[in-house]
Amino acid sequence: MTVLEDRIEMAEESGELTLDDLFESLERTTPEGYKVEIVEGAIFMAPQRDTHWEIILDVVEQLRTKYPRKRVKSDVRIDYPGHLNGFCSDVTLVAEGAEKTPAGLWRCADVEFVAEVISKGTAHNDYGPKKTAYATAEVPVYLVADPYQGKCHLYSQPKDGEYVSELTVAFGADVDMTTTALGLTLKTDEFPRD
């Protein structure tokens, strides 16, 4: 049994709300055009902006040159290690042959790449607890695109809950991921800034 399954089982036994309970409730009350995530038990809602979406779409389109559509996900809930971590990452690439759990969710162990596009109100999550959760889950490649800084931050080689390698590239330059599990170069020349 994994740490995540242990914590979920303990939460269910204690009467504490589970991620499933929280997301079910949030689905009924979230306004259209908002993204909802649960990070370390805290609920975050952020409006989707044009800049945000344009970067997401650009990353997805570039991934699609190498990977089939069914492996590339956007805003799909995946539970990660830690207390009540249900993330709906901006872009996720799952492994070939990955299958959903009986509950209909993708497993974090099958995630090969995650990209997050920074929103002002939730940037601390992407650089902090989400980065830690991705590293703990051993997601091989994590990309943060920050339209406020005009930079991409590439994290790779997860070990002991941290990323060993970090590369920062200004928008307009290529992000070389050919030496990572992704095996491609990401062009950022059309990434808009906020």
N, C-alpha and C positions, 0 to 999 in steps of 0.2 A: 504494500500500500504506500502511496506517495505522501509526502508531507501535506500537500494540498487536500488529498482525500481524508487524511487524519483530522485536519482542522475543520473540514466541512462536517465530518461525522461528529466531532466534538460539539460543534455549534448546534447541530440538529438535536443532539442529546440534551443540551443545556437550555433549549428553548430560544436561543439567540436566533435572530433572523439570518437566513442564509443568502448567498448571492442570488440564487434562484428566486427567493421570496422578494428580495429588493428589486431585482430587474422586472419581475412580473408587475409589481406595484408601479414602478416608474414608467413602464410601457403605457399604462393607462393615463398617466398625468403629464408626460413630456410634451411640450409644445412642438409643433411641426417646425423643422429647420434647426433643431437643437440636437446636439450629440450628448449622450449621457454615458459616464463611466463611473466606476466605483474603484477608488484608489485608497488602499489601507482602511477600508470601511467608510470613507467619506464620499459623498455623492457630488459629482461635478457635472454641470451643464454648461455647454458653450455653444453659441450660435455658429453655424457654418457661414463662412465669408467667402467671397469670390476668390480672393488671394489664396486662401486655404485650399479651396477646391481645385484651383488651377494647378497648384503644386502637386497635390495628390494625383490628379489625372495625368500629369506629366510623368510622375514616377510609375504609375500603373502602365501607361502606354509603353514606357521603355522596358519594363519587366516583361510585357507581353511579346516583345521581340524575341525573347528566349524561352519564356515559360507559358504553358497552356493556361487559358482563362480560369479553369476550375481550381488552379493552385493559387491564384492571386485573389486576395480578399480585401475589402475595405469596410471599416466600421462594423465588423463582425465580432461578437463577444467571444473572448477566450479568457479563461481563468488562469491566473498566474500564481506562483508561490507567494506566501505572505498572508496577512490577515485581510480577508475580504477584498481580493484584487480581481476584479472583473473588468478587463480592458477591452475597448472597442477601437483598436489601433487604426490609424489612418490608412496604412497599407500593411498587409501581411502576406508573406509567401509561405505556404505550407509545403511540406516534403512530398515528393512523388509517392503515391500509394497511401497517403495519410487518409484516415477514416475518422468520422465523427464518433463520439462516445454514444452509448445508449441514450443519453439525455439530449443528443443532437448538437453537442458542442465539439469544436476542434480542440485537440490536446496541445498544450503549450510545448510539450516535448517534440511535436511535429513541426514547430515553427522554425523556418530557416532564415527569415529576414523580417524586420519590422521597420517601418518608417513612420515617424510622427512629425507633423507640421505644427509648429508652435502657435498657440493662441495666447494672448496676453494673460488672461486669467488663470490658465492652467500650465504655464511654462514650467513652473517649479516641479510639477509632477513628471514632465517628460525628462527633465535633467536630473531629477532626484529619485523618488520611489519607483517610478516606472522603469527607469534605467537599471536600478538595482534588481527589480523583479525579472526583467529580461535577462540580465546577466546570471541571476540565480537559476533561471530556467534553462540557461545555456543556449539562448538564442544566438547563433553564430555572428550575425551582423545586425547592428542597430544604427539607423540613420535618423538624425534630427535635422530637419530643415527649418531654419529660423528666418522668416521674412523680415523681422525687426532688425536683426543683426546683418541680414543679407549673407548668411553663411550656412553651410552644412557641417554637421559634426558627425563623423563616422566612428562608431565604436565596434571593435571586433575582438576576438580571442577571449571569450568569457572564462574566468577562473575564480572560484571561491566567491561568487557573488559580485564580482567586479569585472570590468572590461580592461584587459591588459594594454590594448592598442587603441589610440585615439588619433584621428586625423581631422583637421579643420580646413575647409575649402570655401573660398568666397564664391557667392553666386556669380556665374559667368564662366567659371573654371570647371573642368571635369572632375568628378569624384571617381578615382580609380579603385574599383572593387574587384579587379581581375585576380588579385591574390587571396581573396576571401572565398567563402563557400558560394557566393553569388556569381562570381566569375564574369562580371561585366563592368563597363564604364558608364556612369550616369552623367548625362549632360545637364547642366544647370543654367545654361544661357537664356532660357525662357522662363525661369522661375521669377515671378513678380515679387516686389518688396512692399512692405507696409510702412 
